[in-house]
């Protein structure tokens, strides 16, 4: 008798995250939190298991990755404590978001606070795994909330990157921002040499660098410095030569179109149309995007919590296919989170994170809302099956 598996998922339609068309499988086995086997033709009945689930009419996807959130969004109420919003995070997991990237705290609290809260949530188990950038690296007085990590020299940059990572923060976040409104235009910025050092040191430590940026001229500087992803789609036109350079260097964009729509709807701006045109041109040229919807207000939220479905819809409006969008929400998200060796695609040996839905989101994104099961690290956290 062979291995007794923890769970066998039978007769589902597998969308593995690699961007290729989905396929029917006879079975997928989970053992010790990882994918043990995927059977295409042979019967899965030969694998004994503690639990077997028939998924006829269902699609099995990798767990969704939301690559840009601010999980401690109470700062919108000007509260000092950086705390993860547990109801928000729980709603994400229940909708199939098994991983999210917290893109930096805006408060004066210490980095140790982020680590402490993250460990508490990981020990609880009822929330997505959290990849965090801690705080923004910025110039003194520059963009990045109440207390960004200010650097003025090469030595200081190297010391502070290593301190951040030694504490247990996962990634580095930096910024080039001219100003978010007329009252803040002319904000101090990091120099190009410091940006290069920041990226080089992070890469030496085998992690990645994300950057807040909203203008093409700043994005060009950041790409040359070596960032791994731009944390927003820029507001102006994305130049063709910059698109090609980003593709050459493997620089991702996490467009956060949800925020552009909010700016249009609430403040009468016209950012979304340009942002969507930029996304389409970038992807058509071979650029890679991931999915993220940025922060949400506590009092008056502008999108539902949970699955970042509005962001997916806005990507669809760009002219992207369902397959491109699903890959952005899974494989590409894992890549920008520095977790592609473990997550983002459904392959033997990888961590067993799944969103299982009724229907087929390859043809209809709305089917992502028909949650049948959510599995995180081999544990069933949502079970709407009827046996």
N, C-alpha and C positions, 0 to 999 in steps of 0.2 A: 504494500500500500504506500502511495506517495505522500507528499506533503498535504496536510489538511489546511486548506485555505480559510481565511477569515470570512471572505465574501466572494461569491461568484455572481457577476452580472451577466445575464443570458439574453441573447437574441436582440441586442440593441443596434442602433445605427451610430457608428463611431465617427465623430468629427475630431481628429487628433490634434488639431492646432497647427499643423505644418503647412496649411494652405492648399492642400490637395483635396479633391472631392471626398466626401464622406463615404463610408462603406458599411455594409452589414457585417456583423461579427456573430459568431456562435457563443462566444463567452470571453469575459475579462475577469481575471482572478486577482484578488488582493490578499497580501500576507504581510503582517508586521508593518503596516502603514505604507507599503510600496506595491507597485504593479508587478505581479508575479508572472502572469501570462496573458497573452491575447490570442485567441483562437479564431481564425478566419473561417475555416471549413470544417475541421474536425469537431465532433461533439464536445461540449464542455462538461458533459455528465461524468467523464472519466476522472474529473478532479473533485475529490471529496471536499466539502466545505461546511463551515459552521452555519452559513446562511446562503441561500440561493435566491436571486431575485429575477423574475422574468420582466424584460423591458421591451416587449413587443410594442412597436409604435412610438418608441422613445428614442431620443438622441442623447448620446453621452459626449460631453465636452470637457476639456480641462477646466478646472476652477477659474473663474474670471479674476483678472488682475486689474485693480484700479490703481494706476501708476501716478496719480496726482490727487491727493487729498490733504487737508489740514485737519487731522483728527481731533486736535484740541481747539475747536473753533469757537470756544467761548470768548476768545479775545474780542470778538465783535461786540460783546457786551462790556468791554473794558475791564474784564476780571483779570486779576493778577495771576491766578493759578493756572498753569498749563496742565490740563487734565484731559484724558481721552474721553470722548463722549460715548459712553457705553451703549446707550440706546441706538445711536447712529451706527456704531460698529456692529452691534448685534443684527441690525436690520440688513447690513451688507452681507453678513454670512448667511442669513436666512434666504437671501436672494441668489446665493451662489458665488458671491465675491469671497474667495478664500484667501486672497492676499491683497494688501494695499500698501502703498508707499506714502508715508506721512512726510510731506515735503517742507517741513520746517516749522518751528514754533516762533511765534511773534512776541512772546512775553519776555519779562526779565528773569524768569525762572532759570535755574541751573540745568545743565545737560543731564546731571544725575537724576533730576526729576523725571525726564523723559524715559531714561533707562528703568527707573523704579516702576513707573506706571506700565511700561511695556512688559516687564517681567511679570507683573501682577496679572495682566491680561493673558499672557501666554500660559501661565499656570492655571488660570481658570478654564481655558479651552473653548469657551463659548463665543469666540470672536475670530475674525480673520487674523492670520499672521501679519505682523506689522514690520515693514522695513522703514527705517526712519533716517532722515538726514540731520536731525537735531536742530541746528540753527544755520542761518545764512552766513557765509563768509563774505564780507563786504569791506569797503573802505570806511574809515572812521567818519561817522555822520552820514553814511550812505544808506541805501534802501535795505530793508530787512527787518522791520518791526522795531520793538522797543529796545532790543539789546542784541544786535547781530554780533558775530565774531569779527572784530576789527583787526585787520592786519596791515602793517606798514613796511615790512621788510621781508626779505627771503627767509632769514632765520626764524622770524616770527611765524611765517606761513607754514614752514616745515614743522615747527614745534606744535602749533595749534591743530594742524591736521592730524598729527600723530596722537595728540592728547584726546581729540574727539574720537578717533577710532579705537584707541586703547580703552576708553570708557565703555565701548560696546555699541556706539552709534554705527550704523551700517554703511552709510554713503556720505558724500560731500555735496553740499549745495552752495552755489555761489550766485552772483547777480551782476548784471550790468543794466542799469535803469537810469534814463535821463531824468525821469520824474513822472509821477503818476497823474498829476494834474498841474495846472499853471502855478499853483502855490508851492510846488515842490520841484519845479524844473531847475536843473543845475546841480542835482545831487552829486556828491563826491563819488568817484568810481575807482575801482582797482586798476592799476596799471597793467599793461600787457605782460611785462616780466613776472609780476606777481601771479597773474592768472596762469601762466605757463608753469610756474613752480607749484601752484596749488594742484593743477591737473597731474603733473608729473609725480608728485608725492602720493596722491591718492592712487594712481595707477601702480606705483611701486608697491603699495600696500594691497594690491589686487582688488581694489574697489573702484567705483565709478563716480563720475561728477555730473550732477544735474545743474542747470542754470536757469534762473528766472531771466527772461529777456522778452522785450516787446517791440524792438526796432531792428530793422535789417542791418544797419551799420554796427550795432552792438553784437548782433548774432554773428556777423562775420568775424569779429575779434574773438569771440568765444570759441567758435569752430576752430580757428587757427590755434588757439591756446590748447585745445584738446578735450573740450567737454564731450560727454557721451550722449547727453540729450538736452534739448531745449525744452523748458518746462511750459512753454506756451507757443501757439502760433503767433507770429509777429503781426502787428496791426497794419503795417504797410505792405507793399508788394514784395514778394520773395523773389529776388533776382535769380535769373537762370543760372548764372555762373556760381552763385552761392548754393543753389540746389545741387549742382554737379559736384561741388567741393564737399558738401555734406555726404553725398553718396560715396565719394571716394574715401572719406574718412570714417564712414559708418556711423555718422551722427544721427540719432533719432530725433523726432519731434513728438511731444505729447501735446496735441493742439488745444485742449481745454476749450472747445467751442462753446460749451455751456456758459462759460463766463462772458464770452463775446456776445452771446444772445442776451444775457442778463444786462450787460451794458447798453445794448440797443434798446431793450424793452423798458428799462428803468430810467435811463438817462438820455434817451433820444440820440444815441450815437449810431454810427453806421459801420461797425467793425466786422460783423458776422459775414457779410457777403465777401469781403476781401479775404477773410480768414479761410472761408470754404474754398475759394478759388485757389488760394495758396496750397491747401491740403491736396486738392485734386491734382494740381500740377506736380507737386512733390511726389505723390504716390505714383502717378503715371510715369514719372521719370525713373522710378525705381527706389525712391526714398522709403524709409520705414517709419511708421508711426505706432504709438501705443495709446491706450485709452486712459483718460483721467478727466475728472470734472471739477478739480480745485476745491475751494472752501465753500461752506454753506453757513448762512446766518442762523443763529439760534432762535431769534424771535420771529423773523419773517423769511423763511427759507424760499428760495426761488426754484428749487427742483426737489422731487421726492428723494428721500434717503433710500439706501439699498443699492440695487443694481443701477449703474450709471446709464439708464436707458435713454435719457434725453441726449446724452453725448453720442450714443450709437445712432440715434435717429438723425442727428445733425451730420454725422459722417455719411450716412446714407444719402442725405440731401446733396452732399458734395459730388455724388456720382460713384462712390465706392460700392463694390459688390458686397454681398453678405459674407462671402468667404474672406475678403480682405478685412472686413470689420471684425469678424470673429478671431482672425489671426492677430489683429492688433490688440484685442482684448485678452489674449491668452499668451501665445508664444512671445510676441513682441513685448508685452508687459513684463513677462519674466526676464527677458533680456535686459531691459532698462533697470530692473530691480536687482540685477546681478545674480539671478537665481535660475538661469536657463539650464544649468546642469541638473537641477532637481525638479523644476516645475515648468509649466507652460505648454507642454505637449504630452500626449498620452503614449508612453513608450515603456517597455519592460525595464524595470529597475528604478524608474522615477517615482517620486512621492505620489501617492494616490489621492489627488485632489480632483473632484469631479462636480460638475453641474449636470444633472440629468433632467431633461424636460420632455414633456409630451409634444410630439410634432417634430418639425425639422427646421431649425433656425437658419439653415443654409438657404432656405427659400423664403422664410418669413421670420424676421427678427422678433416679431411679437411673440413667437413661440418660446422665447427665453423667459417669458413671464409664467409659463405653465410648469412650475417647478414640481418635479416628482421626488427627487432626492438631491441632497447636497452631502458630499463626502469630503472631509478634510483630514488628510494624513491617515487615511484608512478608516476613519471613524464616521459613522453616519450621524449627521447633525440635523438633517431634515429628512423625514420619511413620510411621504404621502402615498405610498404604494398600498394596494389592497391585495392581500394574499388569501 
